């Protein structure tokens, strides 16, 4: 067991599955010789060769189409898009074919593919390198959508994604690629793709978040505790399907729901969580649910990026309003 970064955990999971299953193929732009734009695939080509680690042309539509073809014929491809904002040329293959293949063929064909992409802001990059559009894929039937926020969850969830018989959109919060470290055992143990994770117990408010925002949420919870407010922090991890049972169980204790996500507010996953809570667990609430989100704007350039990004103070203010304003 070694202390590694989230990025290194992704690499470790890829090494493990490629060694365990010869049907696992990695492809994408610069994934071979260069080891990927963030070096997530370092060492794979040297170990497994150019037939299993394929440097593609700079053509996202091609990456999407070839991956669907491979998966439909029995392989388990793991495709990398250099940034989430580069995925749009491949949407026809992803949404019209990958997500629908099982349904279209009545189960005769499946698409056991993983589409990896770094996502989110905070690294002073242009807008297509900083987007958070997980809701787009959660709204497409047929996809599983997964976002890890720690090395352990990156390792276990990626193993599960590669072993899944349906397509998985696997989004990695690049802002914390190298800043979050923890011990990870390379034991091949996968984590469930339909379960969220309670990271901190609390009695006063349920704080649901995912991706890089988990860092600020846990920091905010620590500060709130010093002010007499105990927040229960839940890492959603699985955007689709949603594990509402864990959230409802937390609300039975706290009665207050605060959702934190970097993506734009309108049409975001936070709104879906609130809608399901209103439909099935309204009686548990002591206060109206609240969201702390990114703005309904294009991600600004780096000089204004901090105005868009969620700060620890934003979470603390919203939590105190929920608890102190609705006693």
C-alpha positions in Angstrom: 0.0 0.0 0.0 1.4 3.4 -1.0 0.3 7.0 -0.7 -0.4 8.2 -4.2 -2.3 11.0 -6.0 -5.6 10.7 -7.7 -3.8 10.8 -11.0 -1.5 8.0 -10.0 -4.5 6.0 -8.8 -6.1 6.2 -12.3 -2.8 5.0 -13.8 -2.6 2.1 -11.2 -6.2 1.0 -12.1 -5.4 1.0 -15.8 -2.2 -1.1 -15.2 -4.2 -3.6 -13.1 -7.0 -4.1 -15.5 -4.8 -4.3 -18.6 -2.7 -7.0 -16.8 -5.8 -8.9 -15.7 -7.8 -8.7 -18.9 -6.2 -8.8 -22.4 -9.4 -7.4 -23.9 -8.8 -4.0 -22.2 -7.5 -1.5 -24.8 -6.5 2.1 -24.1 -6.7 4.7 -26.9 -6.7 8.5 -27.3 -4.6 11.5 -28.2 -1.0 11.1 -26.9 -1.8 8.3 -24.5 1.1 6.1 -25.7 4.4 7.8 -26.2 3.6 10.8 -24.1 1.5 9.0 -21.4 -1.4 11.4 -21.9 -1.8 15.1 -21.5 -1.7 14.8 -17.7 0.4 11.6 -17.7 -2.4 9.3 -16.6 -1.3 6.6 -19.0 2.4 6.7 -18.3 4.1 3.3 -18.7 1.2 1.6 -20.4 2.6 1.4 -23.9 6.0 0.2 -22.6 4.4 -2.6 -20.7 1.5 -3.6 -23.0 2.7 -2.5 -26.5 1.3 -0.4 -29.3 -1.5 -2.8 -30.1 -3.2 -2.3 -26.8 -2.2 1.4 -26.1 -3.1 3.3 -29.3 -2.1 6.9 -30.0 -5.1 8.2 -32.1 -5.1 11.2 -34.5 -6.4 14.5 -33.1 -9.9 13.5 -33.9 -12.4 13.1 -31.1 -15.2 11.9 -33.5 -12.9 9.1 -34.6 -12.0 8.2 -31.0 -15.7 7.9 -30.1 -16.6 5.9 -33.2 -13.7 3.5 -33.0 -14.3 2.9 -29.3 -18.0 2.0 -29.9 -16.9 -0.4 -32.6 -14.3 -2.1 -30.4 -16.7 -2.5 -27.5 -19.4 -3.9 -29.8 -17.0 -6.7 -30.9 -16.0 -7.9 -27.5 -13.1 -5.6 -26.4 -13.2 -3.4 -23.4 -11.8 -0.1 -24.6 -10.9 2.8 -22.4 -10.9 6.0 -24.4 -9.3 9.2 -23.2 -10.5 12.7 -24.2 -7.8 15.2 -23.3 -10.4 17.5 -21.7 -14.2 17.1 -21.1 -14.8 20.2 -23.4 -13.2 18.3 -26.3 -15.9 15.5 -26.2 -18.5 17.4 -28.3 -17.3 16.2 -31.7 -17.8 12.7 -30.5 -21.3 13.2 -29.2 -23.1 11.5 -32.1 -21.2 8.3 -31.5 -21.6 8.5 -27.7 -25.2 9.5 -27.4 -26.6 7.9 -30.6 -24.7 4.7 -30.5 -22.8 3.9 -27.3 -25.6 4.7 -25.0 -28.3 3.0 -27.1 -26.5 -0.1 -28.4 -28.0 -2.5 -25.8 -31.5 -1.2 -26.3 -31.2 -1.0 -30.1 -30.1 -4.6 -30.5 -32.4 -5.9 -27.7 -29.3 -7.0 -25.8 -27.6 -8.8 -28.7 -24.8 -6.2 -28.5 -23.5 -4.2 -25.6 -21.0 -1.4 -25.3 -18.6 -2.1 -22.4 -16.5 1.1 -22.9 -15.1 3.7 -20.6 -14.8 7.3 -21.8 -12.3 9.1 -19.5 -11.9 12.9 -19.4 -10.4 15.4 -17.0 -13.0 18.1 -16.2 -13.6 21.2 -14.2 -11.8 24.6 -13.6 -9.2 25.8 -11.3 -6.1 25.4 -13.5 -6.1 28.7 -15.3 -7.0 27.2 -18.7 -9.4 28.4 -21.5 -13.1 27.5 -21.3 -13.1 24.2 -23.3 -10.4 23.0 -20.9 -12.4 23.9 -17.8 -16.0 22.8 -18.3 -18.3 20.8 -16.1 -21.1 19.2 -18.2 -21.7 16.0 -16.3 -25.5 16.7 -16.4 -25.5 16.4 -20.2 -24.5 12.8 -19.9 -26.6 12.0 -16.9 -29.6 13.1 -19.0 -28.8 10.5 -21.7 -30.3 7.1 -20.9 -27.8 4.3 -21.2 -24.8 6.0 -19.6 -23.4 5.5 -16.2 -21.7 8.8 -15.1 -18.9 8.5 -12.4 -16.8 11.2 -10.8 -14.1 10.2 -8.2 -12.8 12.6 -5.7 -10.0 10.7 -3.9 -7.3 8.2 -5.0 -9.1 5.3 -3.4 -12.4 6.0 -5.2 -10.6 6.8 -8.4 -8.9 3.3 -8.3 -12.0 1.3 -7.2 -14.5 3.1 -9.4 -12.3 2.9 -12.5 -11.9 -0.8 -12.0 -15.7 -1.1 -11.8 -16.2 1.1 -14.8 -13.9 -1.0 -17.0 -15.6 -4.2 -15.8 -19.1 -2.8 -16.5 -21.0 -4.1 -19.5 -22.5 -0.7 -20.3 -20.7 2.5 -21.3 -19.4 4.7 -18.4 -18.5 8.4 -18.6 -15.6 8.7 -16.2 -14.8 12.3 -15.3 -11.7 13.1 -13.3 -11.5 16.4 -11.4 -8.1 17.6 -12.7 -7.8 20.5 -10.2 -7.1 17.8 -7.5 -5.2 15.4 -9.7 -2.0 15.9 -7.8 -3.1 17.7 -4.6 -5.1 15.0 -3.0 -3.1 12.0 -1.7 -4.0 8.9 0.2 -3.0 5.2 0.7 -4.2 2.9 -2.1 -3.7 -0.9 -2.1 -3.5 -2.4 -5.6 -5.7 -5.3 -4.7 -8.2 -5.2 -7.7 -11.1 -4.4 -5.4 -13.8 -2.4 -7.3 -16.3 0.0 -5.7 -20.0 0.0 -6.7 -21.0 2.4 -9.4 -24.4 3.1 -7.8 -23.4 4.2 -4.3 -22.4 7.5 -2.8 -20.0 7.8 0.1 -20.5 9.5 3.4 -17.2 11.2 4.2 -18.1 12.9 7.4 -20.9 12.3 9.9 -23.1 15.2 11.1 -26.4 16.0 12.7 -27.4 19.6 11.5 -27.1 19.6 7.7 -26.5 17.3 4.8 -23.9 18.6 2.4 -24.0 16.7 -1.0 -21.1 17.3 -3.4 -18.8 15.6 -5.9 -15.6 16.1 -7.8 -13.1 18.7 -6.7 -15.7 20.5 -4.6 -15.4 17.7 -2.1 -12.2 19.4 -0.9 -13.8 22.8 -0.1 -16.9 21.0 1.3 -14.9 19.1 3.8 -12.9 22.2 4.7 -16.1 24.1 5.2 -17.5 21.3 7.4 -14.5 21.5 9.6 -15.0 25.3 10.1 -18.7 24.9 10.7 -17.9 22.4 13.4 -15.9 25.0 15.2 -19.1 27.2 15.0 -21.3 24.5 16.5 -22.8 23.2 13.2 -22.1 19.6 12.4 -22.4 18.9 8.6 -22.7 15.5 7.2 -20.7 15.4 3.9 -21.6 13.0 1.1 -19.6 12.5 -2.0 -22.1 11.6 -4.6 -19.5 9.9 -6.8 -22.1 8.3 -9.0 -24.0 11.0 -11.0 -26.0 8.4 -12.8 -27.5 6.3 -11.3 -28.2 8.5 -8.2 -28.0 6.9 -4.8 -30.9 8.8 -3.1 -31.3 6.2 -0.3 -28.0 7.4 1.3 -29.1 11.0 1.0 -32.5 10.4 2.4 -31.0 8.5 5.3 -28.9 11.5 6.1 -31.8 13.9 5.8 -33.7 11.8 8.4 -31.0 13.0 10.9 -30.3 16.5 9.7 -33.5 17.8 7.9 -31.5 20.3 5.8 -30.0 19.8 2.4 -27.2 21.8 0.8 -25.8 20.8 -2.6 -22.5 22.0 -3.9 -21.3 21.6 -7.5 -19.0 23.4 -9.8 -21.3 23.1 -12.9 -23.8 25.8 -13.8 -26.9 25.9 -11.7 -29.6 25.7 -14.4 -30.2 22.1 -15.4 -27.5 20.9 -13.1 -27.5 17.6 -11.2 -28.2 19.5 -8.0 -31.7 20.4 -9.3 -32.4 16.7 -9.9 -31.5 15.8 -6.4 -33.7 18.5 -5.0 -36.6 17.4 -7.3 -36.3 13.8 -6.1 -36.2 14.9 -2.5 -39.3 17.0 -3.0 -41.1 14.0 -4.6 -40.1 11.4 -2.1 -38.8 12.9 1.1 -40.4 16.4 1.5 -41.5 15.4 5.0 -37.9 15.1 6.2 -37.0 18.7 5.4 -36.9 21.4 8.1 -35.8 24.0 5.5 -35.9 24.6 1.8 -33.0 22.9 0.0 -30.2 25.2 -1.2 -27.6 25.1 -3.9 -24.1 26.5 -4.1 -23.1 26.2 -7.8 -21.1 27.7 -10.6 -22.6 30.6 -12.5 -24.8 30.3 -15.6 -22.0 31.6 -17.7 -19.2 30.3 -19.9 -16.1 29.5 -17.7 -14.2 32.8 -17.7 -10.5 33.2 -18.5 -8.1 32.8 -15.7 -8.0 36.4 -14.4 -11.7 36.0 -13.5 -11.8 32.3 -12.8 -11.9 32.8 -9.0 -15.2 34.6 -9.3 -16.7 31.5 -10.9 -15.1 28.9 -8.7 -16.8 28.0 -5.4 -14.9 29.1 -2.3 -15.0 27.6 1.2 -16.6 30.8 2.5 -19.5 30.4 0.0 -20.4 27.0 1.5 -20.1 28.1 5.1 -22.4 31.1 4.4 -25.0 28.9 2.7 -24.9 26.3 5.5 -25.3 28.9 8.2 -28.3 30.4 6.5 -29.9 27.0 6.3 -29.3 26.1 9.9 -29.6 29.4 11.7 -32.4 30.8 9.5 -34.6 27.7 9.9 -34.3 26.5 13.5 
